[in-house]
Amino acid sequence: MNTEEIIKALYDQTLAGNAPAVLELTQEALTMGIGPDSILFDALIPSLEEVGARFERGDYFVPEMLIAGKAMSGALNVLRPLLAETGAESIGTFLMGTVKGDVHDIGKNLVNIMLEGAGFNVIDLGVQTPPEKFIAGIREHKPDIVGMSAFLTTTMPMFKVNIHEITKAGLRDEVIIMVGGAPVTQEYADAVGADGYAADASTAVRLAKEMIKQRRDKVLV
């Protein structure tokens, strides 16, 4: 296979969620001298974005999204150290957690994969994350963005609790706060005082990049 064919095969196999094939093709591409950044940005990320688009159209469902995400995740494990060696700069640090009372992590994990693929350093606090764990994470990792996920309407109020506690700890001005999850809306995000809201993984990545750039541009002015 030539470069174009292997990039297309990587795209197609990621879309199909064929993890063994994605891993094999990633190794083959690297052996051929194709750069890790090209594998990521020309094949894997566009494929996962297409998965997201198909999900929005109702052509794909959560299981398809999950297996595609896992297929890409395997390739990322190979590419991550190589990207670090090439001096690919991290866009920023993203601290992520599902709020206290909620054990759902499918959406969070997909966002994490997309963020990592886009060049973010992701710190995942897991599920059932209480306010004090978010605060400890901010102090330890000094993230650019804190992401909070909720899948249940009953756990959505934790967004406001977390933001209140982060503010009380004197850390609110140091981070951008983004929220998301199946029942969450832009209106709700505004009401609880979040800086950003994303309905899906690809939007989350795009918004995260935009918000970091805006913040850094303000500092430079």
TIZA-440122 format. One line per field, with one value per atom (N, C-alpha, C): residue in one letter; atom name; x, y, z; residue number from 0. Coordinates in nm, 2 decimals, always signed. Layout:
<nodes>
r	c(a,...)
a	c(CA,...)
c1	c(X,...)
c2	c(Y,...)
c3	c(Z,...)
k	c(NUM,...)
</nodes>
This chain:
<nodes>
r	c(m,m,m,n,n,n,t,t,t,e,e,e,e,e,e,i,i,i,i,i,i,k,k,k,a,a,a,l,l,l,y,y,y,d,d,d,q,q,q,t,t,t,l,l,l,a,a,a,g,g,g,n,n,n,a,a,a,p,p,p,a,a,a,v,v,v,l,l,l,e,e,e,l,l,l,t,t,t,q,q,q,e,e,e,a,a,a,l,l,l,t,t,t,m,m,m,g,g,g,i,i,i,g,g,g,p,p,p,d,d,d,s,s,s,i,i,i,l,l,l,f,f,f,d,d,d,a,a,a,l,l,l,i,i,i,p,p,p,s,s,s,l,l,l,e,e,e,e,e,e,v,v,v,g,g,g,a,a,a,r,r,r,f,f,f,e,e,e,r,r,r,g,g,g,d,d,d,y,y,y,f,f,f,v,v,v,p,p,p,e,e,e,m,m,m,l,l,l,i,i,i,a,a,a,g,g,g,k,k,k,a,a,a,m,m,m,s,s,s,g,g,g,a,a,a,l,l,l,n,n,n,v,v,v,l,l,l,r,r,r,p,p,p,l,l,l,l,l,l,a,a,a,e,e,e,t,t,t,g,g,g,a,a,a,e,e,e,s,s,s,i,i,i,g,g,g,t,t,t,f,f,f,l,l,l,m,m,m,g,g,g,t,t,t,v,v,v,k,k,k,g,g,g,d,d,d,v,v,v,h,h,h,d,d,d,i,i,i,g,g,g,k,k,k,n,n,n,l,l,l,v,v,v,n,n,n,i,i,i,m,m,m,l,l,l,e,e,e,g,g,g,a,a,a,g,g,g,f,f,f,n,n,n,v,v,v,i,i,i,d,d,d,l,l,l,g,g,g,v,v,v,q,q,q,t,t,t,p,p,p,p,p,p,e,e,e,k,k,k,f,f,f,i,i,i,a,a,a,g,g,g,i,i,i,r,r,r,e,e,e,h,h,h,k,k,k,p,p,p,d,d,d,i,i,i,v,v,v,g,g,g,m,m,m,s,s,s,a,a,a,f,f,f,l,l,l,t,t,t,t,t,t,t,t,t,m,m,m,p,p,p,m,m,m,f,f,f,k,k,k,v,v,v,n,n,n,i,i,i,h,h,h,e,e,e,i,i,i,t,t,t,k,k,k,a,a,a,g,g,g,l,l,l,r,r,r,d,d,d,e,e,e,v,v,v,i,i,i,i,i,i,m,m,m,v,v,v,g,g,g,g,g,g,a,a,a,p,p,p,v,v,v,t,t,t,q,q,q,e,e,e,y,y,y,a,a,a,d,d,d,a,a,a,v,v,v,g,g,g,a,a,a,d,d,d,g,g,g,y,y,y,a,a,a,a,a,a,d,d,d,a,a,a,s,s,s,t,t,t,a,a,a,v,v,v,r,r,r,l,l,l,a,a,a,k,k,k,e,e,e,m,m,m,i,i,i,k,k,k,q,q,q,r,r,r,r,r,r,d,d,d,k,k,k,v,v,v,l,l,l,v,v,v)
a	c(N,CA,C,N,CA,C,N,CA,C,N,CA,C,N,CA,C,N,CA,C,N,CA,C,N,CA,C,N,CA,C,N,CA,C,N,CA,C,N,CA,C,N,CA,C,N,CA,C,N,CA,C,N,CA,C,N,CA,C,N,CA,C,N,CA,C,N,CA,C,N,CA,C,N,CA,C,N,CA,C,N,CA,C,N,CA,C,N,CA,C,N,CA,C,N,CA,C,N,CA,C,N,CA,C,N,CA,C,N,CA,C,N,CA,C,N,CA,C,N,CA,C,N,CA,C,N,CA,C,N,CA,C,N,CA,C,N,CA,C,N,CA,C,N,CA,C,N,CA,C,N,CA,C,N,CA,C,N,CA,C,N,CA,C,N,CA,C,N,CA,C,N,CA,C,N,CA,C,N,CA,C,N,CA,C,N,CA,C,N,CA,C,N,CA,C,N,CA,C,N,CA,C,N,CA,C,N,CA,C,N,CA,C,N,CA,C,N,CA,C,N,CA,C,N,CA,C,N,CA,C,N,CA,C,N,CA,C,N,CA,C,N,CA,C,N,CA,C,N,CA,C,N,CA,C,N,CA,C,N,CA,C,N,CA,C,N,CA,C,N,CA,C,N,CA,C,N,CA,C,N,CA,C,N,CA,C,N,CA,C,N,CA,C,N,CA,C,N,CA,C,N,CA,C,N,CA,C,N,CA,C,N,CA,C,N,CA,C,N,CA,C,N,CA,C,N,CA,C,N,CA,C,N,CA,C,N,CA,C,N,CA,C,N,CA,C,N,CA,C,N,CA,C,N,CA,C,N,CA,C,N,CA,C,N,CA,C,N,CA,C,N,CA,C,N,CA,C,N,CA,C,N,CA,C,N,CA,C,N,CA,C,N,CA,C,N,CA,C,N,CA,C,N,CA,C,N,CA,C,N,CA,C,N,CA,C,N,CA,C,N,CA,C,N,CA,C,N,CA,C,N,CA,C,N,CA,C,N,CA,C,N,CA,C,N,CA,C,N,CA,C,N,CA,C,N,CA,C,N,CA,C,N,CA,C,N,CA,C,N,CA,C,N,CA,C,N,CA,C,N,CA,C,N,CA,C,N,CA,C,N,CA,C,N,CA,C,N,CA,C,N,CA,C,N,CA,C,N,CA,C,N,CA,C,N,CA,C,N,CA,C,N,CA,C,N,CA,C,N,CA,C,N,CA,C,N,CA,C,N,CA,C,N,CA,C,N,CA,C,N,CA,C,N,CA,C,N,CA,C,N,CA,C,N,CA,C,N,CA,C,N,CA,C,N,CA,C,N,CA,C,N,CA,C,N,CA,C,N,CA,C,N,CA,C,N,CA,C,N,CA,C,N,CA,C,N,CA,C,N,CA,C,N,CA,C,N,CA,C,N,CA,C,N,CA,C,N,CA,C,N,CA,C,N,CA,C,N,CA,C,N,CA,C,N,CA,C,N,CA,C,N,CA,C,N,CA,C,N,CA,C,N,CA,C,N,CA,C,N,CA,C,N,CA,C,N,CA,C,N,CA,C,N,CA,C,N,CA,C,N,CA,C,N,CA,C,N,CA,C,N,CA,C,N,CA,C,N,CA,C,N,CA,C,N,CA,C,N,CA,C,N,CA,C,N,CA,C,N,CA,C,N,CA,C,N,CA,C,N,CA,C,N,CA,C,N,CA,C,N,CA,C,N,CA,C,N,CA,C,N,CA,C,N,CA,C,N,CA,C,N,CA,C)
c1	c(+0.08,+0.00,+0.09,+0.04,+0.11,+0.05,+0.11,+0.07,-0.08,-0.13,-0.27,-0.36,-0.33,-0.41,-0.41,-0.29,-0.29,-0.36,-0.36,-0.43,-0.58,-0.62,-0.77,-0.81,-0.72,-0.75,-0.76,-0.68,-0.68,-0.82,-0.85,-0.98,-1.10,-1.10,-1.21,-1.22,-1.10,-1.10,-1.14,-1.10,-1.14,-1.29,-1.34,-1.49,-1.56,-1.50,-1.56,-1.54,-1.45,-1.42,-1.34,-1.26,-1.17,-1.04,-1.03,-0.91,-0.79,-0.79,-0.67,-0.61,-0.70,-0.66,-0.60,-0.67,-0.62,-0.47,-0.45,-0.32,-0.22,-0.25,-0.16,-0.13,-0.23,-0.21,-0.13,-0.15,-0.06,+0.08,+0.11,+0.25,+0.31,+0.23,+0.27,+0.30,+0.21,+0.23,+0.36,+0.39,+0.51,+0.63,+0.63,+0.74,+0.76,+0.66,+0.67,+0.73,+0.74,+0.79,+0.68,+0.56,+0.45,+0.46,+0.45,+0.47,+0.35,+0.37,+0.26,+0.15,+0.20,+0.10,+0.01,+0.07,-0.01,-0.12,-0.07,-0.16,-0.28,-0.25,-0.35,-0.45,-0.39,-0.47,-0.53,-0.47,-0.52,-0.61,-0.60,-0.68,-0.77,-0.71,-0.78,-0.88,-0.84,-0.93,-1.04,-1.02,-1.13,-1.23,-1.18,-1.26,-1.35,-1.30,-1.38,-1.48,-1.44,-1.53,-1.65,-1.62,-1.73,-1.82,-1.76,-1.84,-1.94,-1.89,-1.97,-2.08,-2.05,-2.15,-2.26,-2.22,-2.32,-2.40,-2.35,-2.42,-2.53,-2.49,-2.59,-2.70,-2.67,-2.77,-2.86,-2.82,-2.89,-2.85,-2.74,-2.69,-2.60,-2.54,-2.46,-2.52,-2.50,-2.55,-2.43,-2.45,-2.35,-2.25,-2.30,-2.20,-2.10,-2.15,-2.06,-1.96,-2.00,-1.91,-1.81,-1.85,-1.75,-1.65,-1.69,-1.59,-1.49,-1.54,-1.46,-1.36,-1.41,-1.32,-1.21,-1.25,-1.15,-1.05,-1.09,-1.00,-0.90,-0.94,-0.85,-0.76,-0.82,-0.74,-0.62,-0.63,-0.52,-0.41,-0.45,-0.35,-0.28,-0.36,-0.30,-0.20,-0.21,-0.11,+0.02,+0.02,+0.14,+0.20,+0.11,+0.15,+0.19,+0.13,+0.15,+0.30,+0.38,+0.52,+0.60,+0.56,+0.62,+0.59,+0.47,+0.43,+0.51,+0.53,+0.61,+0.75,+0.81,+0.94,+0.96,+0.86,+0.87,+0.85,+0.83,+0.82,+0.68,+0.58,+0.45,+0.40,+0.38,+0.34,+0.20,+0.18,+0.04,-0.03,-0.15,-0.24,-0.27,-0.29,-0.32,-0.36,-0.38,-0.42,-0.56,-0.63,-0.78,-0.80,-0.86,-0.89,-1.04,-1.07,-1.20,-1.26,-1.39,-1.45,-1.60,-1.66,-1.80,-1.84,-1.94,-1.97,-2.02,-2.01,-2.05,-2.19,-2.21,-2.35,-2.37,-2.28,-2.30,-2.19,-2.22,-2.12,-2.10,-2.17,-2.16,-2.03,-1.97,-1.84,-1.82,-1.92,-1.91,-1.88,-1.96,-1.94,-1.81,-1.78,-1.66,-1.54,-1.54,-1.42,-1.41,-1.52,-1.51,-1.45,-1.49,-1.44,-1.29,-1.25,-1.11,-1.02,-1.07,-1.00,-0.98,-1.09,-1.09,-0.99,-0.99,-0.91,-0.76,-0.73,-0.59,-0.55,-0.64,-0.60,-0.57,-0.64,-0.62,-0.50,-0.43,-0.31,-0.32,-0.43,-0.44,-0.38,-0.33,-0.29,-0.41,-0.47,-0.59,-0.57,-0.62,-0.62,-0.76,-0.78,-0.92,-0.94,-1.03,-1.05,-1.15,-1.21,-1.30,-1.44,-1.52,-1.66,-1.68,-1.80,-1.83,-1.73,-1.70,-1.60,-1.65,-1.62,-1.67,-1.60,-1.65,-1.59,-1.45,-1.42,-1.28,-1.18,-1.23,-1.13,-1.10,-1.20,-1.18,-1.08,-1.10,-1.02,-0.87,-0.86,-0.72,-0.66,-0.74,-0.68,-0.64,-0.71,-0.67,-0.54,-0.53,-0.41,-0.29,-0.31,-0.20,-0.15,-0.25,-0.22,-0.22,-0.28,-0.29,-0.34,-0.46,-0.52,-0.56,-0.57,-0.63,-0.78,-0.83,-0.98,-1.02,-1.13,-1.19,-1.32,-1.33,-1.45,-1.53,-1.67,-1.75,-1.86,-1.89,-1.99,-2.10,-2.22,-2.33,-2.43,-2.47,-2.56,-2.70,-2.72,-2.85,-2.90,-3.02,-3.08,-3.06,-3.06,-3.05,-2.91,-2.81,-2.67,-2.63,-2.71,-2.67,-2.65,-2.73,-2.70,-2.56,-2.49,-2.35,-2.26,-2.30,-2.22,-2.21,-2.33,-2.33,-2.26,-2.27,-2.20,-2.05,-2.00,-1.86,-1.81,-1.88,-1.83,-1.83,-1.93,-1.93,-1.81,-1.78,-1.67,-1.53,-1.52,-1.40,-1.38,-1.49,-1.48,-1.44,-1.50,-1.47,-1.33,-1.27,-1.13,-1.03,-1.09,-1.01,-0.94,-1.00,-0.94,-1.02,-1.14,-1.23,-1.17,-1.09,-1.03,-0.91,-0.87,-0.75,-0.79,-0.91,-0.95,-1.08,-1.08,-1.21,-1.29,-1.42,-1.50,-1.60,-1.59,-1.68,-1.77,-1.90,-1.99,-2.05,-2.10,-2.16,-2.23,-2.30,-2.37,-2.50,-2.56,-2.69,-2.80,-2.83,-2.94,-2.91,-2.78,-2.73,-2.76,-2.79,-2.82,-2.73,-2.73,-2.65,-2.71,-2.85,-2.92,-2.88,-2.87,-2.84,-2.69,-2.60,-2.46,-2.45,-2.52,-2.52,-2.57,-2.68,-2.74,-2.65,-2.57,-2.48,-2.34,-2.32,-2.20,-2.08,-2.11,-2.00,-1.95,-1.83,-1.78,-1.81,-1.84,-1.87,-1.95,-2.02,-2.10,-2.08,-2.07,-2.06,-2.16,-2.23,-2.33,-2.26,-2.14,-2.08,-1.93,-1.86,-1.71,-1.64,-1.68,-1.60,-1.62,-1.75,-1.77,-1.69,-1.68,-1.60,-1.46,-1.40,-1.26,-1.24,-1.33,-1.33,-1.34,-1.44,-1.46,-1.35,-1.29,-1.18,-1.06,-1.03,-0.92,-0.95,-1.08,-1.11,-1.10,-1.15,-1.15,-1.01,-0.92,-0.78,-0.72,-0.74,-0.68,-0.73,-0.86,-0.91,-0.85,-0.83,-0.77,-0.63,-0.55,-0.41,-0.40,-0.49,-0.48,-0.50,-0.60,-0.63,-0.50,-0.43,-0.31,-0.20,-0.20,-0.09,-0.13,-0.25,-0.29,-0.24)
c2	c(-0.12,+0.00,+0.13,+0.23,+0.35,+0.44,+0.56,+0.64,+0.67,+0.71,+0.75,+0.63,+0.51,+0.39,+0.35,+0.36,+0.33,+0.43,+0.55,+0.65,+0.63,+0.59,+0.56,+0.44,+0.33,+0.21,+0.24,+0.32,+0.36,+0.43,+0.52,+0.59,+0.49,+0.40,+0.31,+0.21,+0.16,+0.06,+0.12,+0.25,+0.32,+0.34,+0.37,+0.39,+0.26,+0.15,+0.02,-0.03,+0.03,-0.01,-0.14,-0.16,-0.28,-0.25,-0.27,-0.23,-0.31,-0.44,-0.51,-0.46,-0.43,-0.37,-0.23,-0.15,-0.01,-0.02,-0.11,-0.12,-0.17,-0.27,-0.32,-0.22,-0.14,-0.04,+0.07,+0.11,+0.21,+0.17,+0.05,+0.00,+0.00,-0.04,-0.05,+0.09,+0.19,+0.33,+0.38,+0.35,+0.40,+0.34,+0.21,+0.14,+0.20,+0.25,+0.31,+0.45,+0.51,+0.64,+0.75,+0.71,+0.81,+0.86,+0.99,+1.06,+1.03,+1.02,+1.00,+1.11,+1.23,+1.34,+1.33,+1.27,+1.25,+1.14,+1.03,+0.92,+0.98,+1.06,+1.12,+1.21,+1.31,+1.42,+1.39,+1.30,+1.27,+1.15,+1.06,+0.94,+0.93,+0.92,+0.88,+0.99,+1.11,+1.22,+1.24,+1.25,+1.27,+1.15,+1.03,+0.91,+0.92,+0.96,+0.97,+1.09,+1.19,+1.30,+1.25,+1.17,+1.11,+1.02,+0.95,+0.86,+0.95,+1.07,+1.17,+1.22,+1.25,+1.30,+1.19,+1.07,+0.96,+0.94,+0.96,+0.94,+1.05,+1.17,+1.29,+1.26,+1.20,+1.17,+1.05,+0.98,+0.86,+0.73,+0.74,+0.62,+0.53,+0.59,+0.52,+0.54,+0.44,+0.45,+0.44,+0.44,+0.44,+0.33,+0.20,+0.09,+0.12,+0.17,+0.20,+0.30,+0.41,+0.51,+0.46,+0.37,+0.31,+0.23,+0.14,+0.05,+0.13,+0.24,+0.32,+0.39,+0.44,+0.51,+0.42,+0.30,+0.20,+0.17,+0.16,+0.13,+0.24,+0.36,+0.47,+0.48,+0.45,+0.45,+0.36,+0.24,+0.15,+0.21,+0.28,+0.34,+0.46,+0.53,+0.64,+0.60,+0.48,+0.43,+0.41,+0.38,+0.36,+0.50,+0.59,+0.72,+0.82,+0.81,+0.91,+0.94,+0.83,+0.86,+0.91,+0.87,+0.92,+1.07,+1.11,+1.25,+1.33,+1.28,+1.35,+1.37,+1.26,+1.27,+1.38,+1.39,+1.49,+1.63,+1.64,+1.78,+1.84,+1.75,+1.81,+1.87,+2.00,+2.07,+2.03,+2.02,+2.00,+2.13,+2.12,+2.24,+2.30,+2.21,+2.25,+2.13,+2.15,+2.04,+2.05,+1.94,+1.93,+1.83,+1.88,+1.80,+1.76,+1.63,+1.58,+1.49,+1.50,+1.40,+1.40,+1.28,+1.27,+1.31,+1.39,+1.45,+1.34,+1.38,+1.30,+1.25,+1.12,+1.06,+1.00,+1.02,+0.97,+0.87,+0.76,+0.66,+0.64,+0.72,+0.71,+0.77,+0.69,+0.75,+0.73,+0.68,+0.66,+0.79,+0.89,+1.02,+1.08,+1.08,+1.14,+1.07,+0.94,+0.87,+0.90,+0.92,+0.96,+1.09,+1.19,+1.32,+1.32,+1.24,+1.22,+1.18,+1.08,+1.02,+1.13,+1.20,+1.31,+1.42,+1.46,+1.56,+1.52,+1.40,+1.34,+1.35,+1.30,+1.30,+1.43,+1.54,+1.67,+1.74,+1.67,+1.73,+1.78,+1.75,+1.79,+1.68,+1.73,+1.64,+1.63,+1.51,+1.48,+1.41,+1.47,+1.41,+1.37,+1.24,+1.19,+1.15,+1.22,+1.19,+1.08,+1.03,+0.91,+0.96,+0.87,+0.89,+0.92,+0.97,+1.00,+1.09,+1.20,+1.29,+1.40,+1.41,+1.51,+1.64,+1.76,+1.89,+1.89,+1.83,+1.83,+1.77,+1.67,+1.60,+1.69,+1.76,+1.86,+1.97,+2.02,+2.12,+2.07,+1.95,+1.89,+1.87,+1.83,+1.82,+1.95,+2.05,+2.19,+2.23,+2.21,+2.25,+2.17,+2.04,+1.96,+1.97,+1.98,+1.97,+2.10,+2.21,+2.34,+2.34,+2.28,+2.26,+2.40,+2.40,+2.52,+2.51,+2.38,+2.36,+2.25,+2.27,+2.16,+2.12,+1.99,+1.94,+1.86,+1.89,+1.81,+1.75,+1.62,+1.54,+1.49,+1.50,+1.44,+1.38,+1.25,+1.18,+1.18,+1.21,+1.20,+1.34,+1.37,+1.50,+1.52,+1.41,+1.42,+1.46,+1.44,+1.48,+1.61,+1.67,+1.79,+1.91,+1.91,+2.02,+2.02,+1.91,+1.91,+2.00,+2.04,+2.14,+2.27,+2.31,+2.44,+2.43,+2.31,+2.29,+2.29,+2.22,+2.22,+2.35,+2.43,+2.56,+2.65,+2.64,+2.72,+2.69,+2.56,+2.52,+2.56,+2.55,+2.59,+2.75,+2.82,+2.97,+2.99,+2.92,+2.94,+2.91,+2.82,+2.78,+2.88,+2.98,+3.09,+3.05,+2.94,+2.89,+2.92,+2.98,+3.00,+3.07,+3.18,+3.26,+3.19,+3.08,+3.01,+2.91,+2.87,+2.77,+2.81,+2.75,+2.75,+2.63,+2.65,+2.53,+2.50,+2.37,+2.33,+2.21,+2.21,+2.10,+2.04,+1.91,+1.84,+1.71,+1.64,+1.52,+1.52,+1.40,+1.38,+1.48,+1.51,+1.60,+1.75,+1.78,+1.92,+2.00,+2.13,+2.22,+2.35,+2.43,+2.56,+2.64,+2.64,+2.73,+2.69,+2.55,+2.50,+2.54,+2.53,+2.56,+2.71,+2.79,+2.94,+2.96,+2.89,+2.91,+2.87,+2.77,+2.72,+2.80,+2.88,+2.96,+2.90,+2.80,+2.74,+2.83,+2.82,+2.90,+2.84,+2.71,+2.65,+2.52,+2.49,+2.37,+2.31,+2.17,+2.10,+1.99,+1.97,+1.86,+1.73,+1.74,+1.61,+1.63,+1.52,+1.52,+1.61,+1.61,+1.69,+1.84,+1.88,+2.02,+2.05,+1.96,+1.98,+2.02,+1.94,+1.97,+2.11,+2.13,+2.26,+2.38,+2.37,+2.48,+2.49,+2.38,+2.38,+2.46,+2.43,+2.50,+2.65,+2.68,+2.83,+2.90,+2.84,+2.91,+2.93,+2.83,+2.84,+2.96,+2.96,+3.06,+3.20,+3.22,+3.35,+3.39,+3.30,+3.33,+3.37,+3.30,+3.33,+3.46,+3.49,+3.62,+3.74,+3.72,+3.82,+3.86,+3.75,+3.77,+3.84,+3.82,+3.89,+4.03,+4.07,+4.21,+4.30)
c3	c(+0.00,+0.00,+0.00,-0.07,-0.07,+0.05,+0.06,+0.18,+0.17,+0.06,+0.04,+0.08,+0.04,+0.06,+0.21,+0.27,+0.41,+0.50,+0.47,+0.54,+0.53,+0.40,+0.38,+0.46,+0.46,+0.53,+0.68,+0.73,+0.87,+0.90,+0.82,+0.83,+0.83,+0.73,+0.72,+0.83,+0.88,+0.98,+1.12,+1.14,+1.26,+1.26,+1.15,+1.13,+1.16,+1.12,+1.15,+1.29,+1.36,+1.50,+1.50,+1.40,+1.39,+1.46,+1.59,+1.66,+1.62,+1.60,+1.55,+1.42,+1.33,+1.20,+1.21,+1.30,+1.32,+1.38,+1.47,+1.53,+1.43,+1.35,+1.25,+1.15,+1.10,+1.00,+1.05,+1.18,+1.25,+1.24,+1.28,+1.28,+1.14,+1.05,+0.91,+0.85,+0.89,+0.84,+0.90,+1.03,+1.09,+1.02,+0.99,+0.92,+0.79,+0.72,+0.59,+0.60,+0.72,+0.74,+0.75,+0.76,+0.77,+0.91,+0.92,+1.06,+1.15,+1.28,+1.37,+1.36,+1.34,+1.33,+1.21,+1.10,+0.98,+1.00,+1.07,+1.10,+1.18,+1.28,+1.37,+1.30,+1.23,+1.18,+1.04,+0.97,+0.83,+0.83,+0.93,+0.93,+1.06,+1.18,+1.30,+1.34,+1.35,+1.40,+1.30,+1.17,+1.07,+1.08,+1.10,+1.11,+1.24,+1.35,+1.47,+1.46,+1.39,+1.36,+1.28,+1.18,+1.10,+1.18,+1.28,+1.37,+1.45,+1.50,+1.57,+1.48,+1.35,+1.26,+1.23,+1.22,+1.20,+1.32,+1.44,+1.56,+1.57,+1.53,+1.53,+1.43,+1.32,+1.21,+1.25,+1.35,+1.39,+1.31,+1.24,+1.16,+1.25,+1.35,+1.45,+1.59,+1.68,+1.81,+1.91,+2.04,+2.14,+2.12,+2.10,+2.08,+1.97,+1.85,+1.74,+1.77,+1.85,+1.89,+1.98,+2.07,+2.17,+2.10,+2.01,+1.95,+1.86,+1.79,+1.71,+1.80,+1.91,+2.01,+2.07,+2.09,+2.15,+2.04,+1.91,+1.80,+1.79,+1.80,+1.80,+1.92,+2.03,+2.16,+2.15,+2.09,+2.08,+1.99,+1.89,+1.80,+1.87,+1.95,+2.03,+2.13,+2.19,+2.28,+2.21,+2.08,+2.01,+1.97,+1.93,+1.88,+1.98,+2.10,+2.21,+2.24,+2.27,+2.29,+2.17,+2.05,+1.93,+1.90,+1.93,+1.92,+2.02,+2.14,+2.24,+2.19,+2.13,+2.08,+1.97,+1.89,+1.78,+1.83,+1.96,+2.02,+1.99,+1.95,+1.93,+2.06,+2.06,+2.18,+2.22,+2.35,+2.41,+2.39,+2.34,+2.33,+2.46,+2.56,+2.70,+2.78,+2.91,+3.00,+3.03,+3.02,+3.04,+3.15,+3.26,+3.38,+3.36,+3.36,+3.33,+3.44,+3.47,+3.56,+3.55,+3.57,+3.59,+3.73,+3.75,+3.88,+3.98,+4.11,+4.22,+4.20,+4.23,+4.22,+4.08,+3.99,+3.85,+3.81,+3.76,+3.73,+3.58,+3.50,+3.35,+3.30,+3.21,+3.16,+3.01,+2.94,+2.79,+2.72,+2.75,+2.68,+2.72,+2.85,+2.90,+2.83,+2.82,+2.76,+2.62,+2.55,+2.40,+2.39,+2.48,+2.47,+2.50,+2.60,+2.64,+2.52,+2.45,+2.33,+2.23,+2.20,+2.10,+2.14,+2.27,+2.32,+2.31,+2.35,+2.34,+2.19,+2.11,+1.96,+1.91,+1.96,+1.92,+1.98,+2.07,+2.13,+2.27,+2.34,+2.48,+2.57,+2.68,+2.79,+2.88,+2.89,+2.96,+3.09,+3.20,+3.33,+3.36,+3.37,+3.39,+3.54,+3.61,+3.75,+3.77,+3.66,+3.67,+3.69,+3.76,+3.78,+3.93,+3.97,+4.11,+4.17,+4.09,+4.13,+4.22,+4.35,+4.44,+4.42,+4.47,+4.45,+4.50,+4.61,+4.67,+4.58,+4.50,+4.41,+4.29,+4.24,+4.13,+4.18,+4.30,+4.36,+4.37,+4.43,+4.44,+4.30,+4.20,+4.07,+4.01,+4.03,+3.98,+4.05,+4.18,+4.25,+4.20,+4.18,+4.14,+4.00,+3.90,+3.76,+3.69,+3.76,+3.70,+3.55,+3.54,+3.40,+3.34,+3.21,+3.14,+3.15,+3.14,+3.14,+3.23,+3.30,+3.38,+3.31,+3.28,+3.22,+3.32,+3.32,+3.41,+3.33,+3.35,+3.28,+3.37,+3.32,+3.40,+3.30,+3.33,+3.24,+3.29,+3.42,+3.48,+3.52,+3.50,+3.54,+3.69,+3.77,+3.91,+3.96,+3.87,+3.91,+3.85,+3.76,+3.70,+3.80,+3.91,+4.01,+4.06,+4.05,+4.10,+4.03,+3.90,+3.83,+3.91,+3.96,+4.04,+4.17,+4.23,+4.36,+4.34,+4.23,+4.20,+4.18,+4.09,+4.05,+4.18,+4.26,+4.39,+4.47,+4.49,+4.57,+4.51,+4.38,+4.31,+4.33,+4.33,+4.35,+4.49,+4.59,+4.73,+4.76,+4.68,+4.70,+4.64,+4.57,+4.51,+4.38,+4.31,+4.19,+4.06,+4.08,+3.96,+3.85,+3.88,+3.77,+3.70,+3.76,+3.70,+3.59,+3.59,+3.49,+3.41,+3.29,+3.21,+3.25,+3.27,+3.31,+3.20,+3.15,+3.05,+3.11,+3.07,+3.11,+2.99,+3.01,+2.91,+2.96,+2.87,+2.91,+2.84,+2.83,+2.75,+2.79,+2.92,+2.94,+2.95,+2.94,+2.96,+2.84,+2.86,+2.75,+2.77,+2.67,+2.68,+2.78,+2.79,+2.89,+3.03,+3.05,+3.19,+3.22,+3.12,+3.14,+3.18,+3.11,+3.15,+3.29,+3.32,+3.46,+3.57,+3.55,+3.66,+3.66,+3.56,+3.56,+3.49,+3.40,+3.33,+3.21,+3.17,+3.06,+2.92,+2.92,+2.79,+2.80,+2.69,+2.69,+2.55,+2.55,+2.42,+2.42,+2.31,+2.30,+2.25,+2.20,+2.15,+2.16,+2.13,+2.15,+2.06,+1.93,+1.83,+1.86,+1.91,+1.95,+2.07,+2.16,+2.29,+2.25,+2.16,+2.12,+2.05,+1.96,+1.89,+1.99,+2.08,+2.17,+2.27,+2.32,+2.41,+2.35,+2.22,+2.15,+2.14,+2.10,+2.09,+2.22,+2.33,+2.46,+2.51,+2.49,+2.53,+2.46,+2.32,+2.24,+2.28,+2.31,+2.35,+2.48,+2.58,+2.71,+2.69,+2.61,+2.59,+2.51,+2.42,+2.34,+2.44,+2.53,+2.63,+2.71,+2.75,+2.84,+2.76,+2.63,+2.55,+2.52,+2.53,+2.50,+2.61)
k	c(0,0,0,1,1,1,2,2,2,3,3,3,4,4,4,5,5,5,6,6,6,7,7,7,8,8,8,9,9,9,10,10,10,11,11,11,12,12,12,13,13,13,14,14,14,15,15,15,16,16,16,17,17,17,18,18,18,19,19,19,20,20,20,21,21,21,22,22,22,23,23,23,24,24,24,25,25,25,26,26,26,27,27,27,28,28,28,29,29,29,30,30,30,31,31,31,32,32,32,33,33,33,34,34,34,35,35,35,36,36,36,37,37,37,38,38,38,39,39,39,40,40,40,41,41,41,42,42,42,43,43,43,44,44,44,45,45,45,46,46,46,47,47,47,48,48,48,49,49,49,50,50,50,51,51,51,52,52,52,53,53,53,54,54,54,55,55,55,56,56,56,57,57,57,58,58,58,59,59,59,60,60,60,61,61,61,62,62,62,63,63,63,64,64,64,65,65,65,66,66,66,67,67,67,68,68,68,69,69,69,70,70,70,71,71,71,72,72,72,73,73,73,74,74,74,75,75,75,76,76,76,77,77,77,78,78,78,79,79,79,80,80,80,81,81,81,82,82,82,83,83,83,84,84,84,85,85,85,86,86,86,87,87,87,88,88,88,89,89,89,90,90,90,91,91,91,92,92,92,93,93,93,94,94,94,95,95,95,96,96,96,97,97,97,98,98,98,99,99,99,100,100,100,101,101,101,102,102,102,103,103,103,104,104,104,105,105,105,106,106,106,107,107,107,108,108,108,109,109,109,110,110,110,111,111,111,112,112,112,113,113,113,114,114,114,115,115,115,116,116,116,117,117,117,118,118,118,119,119,119,120,120,120,121,121,121,122,122,122,123,123,123,124,124,124,125,125,125,126,126,126,127,127,127,128,128,128,129,129,129,130,130,130,131,131,131,132,132,132,133,133,133,134,134,134,135,135,135,136,136,136,137,137,137,138,138,138,139,139,139,140,140,140,141,141,141,142,142,142,143,143,143,144,144,144,145,145,145,146,146,146,147,147,147,148,148,148,149,149,149,150,150,150,151,151,151,152,152,152,153,153,153,154,154,154,155,155,155,156,156,156,157,157,157,158,158,158,159,159,159,160,160,160,161,161,161,162,162,162,163,163,163,164,164,164,165,165,165,166,166,166,167,167,167,168,168,168,169,169,169,170,170,170,171,171,171,172,172,172,173,173,173,174,174,174,175,175,175,176,176,176,177,177,177,178,178,178,179,179,179,180,180,180,181,181,181,182,182,182,183,183,183,184,184,184,185,185,185,186,186,186,187,187,187,188,188,188,189,189,189,190,190,190,191,191,191,192,192,192,193,193,193,194,194,194,195,195,195,196,196,196,197,197,197,198,198,198,199,199,199,200,200,200,201,201,201,202,202,202,203,203,203,204,204,204,205,205,205,206,206,206,207,207,207,208,208,208,209,209,209,210,210,210,211,211,211,212,212,212,213,213,213,214,214,214,215,215,215,216,216,216,217,217,217,218,218,218,219,219,219,220,220,220)
</nodes>
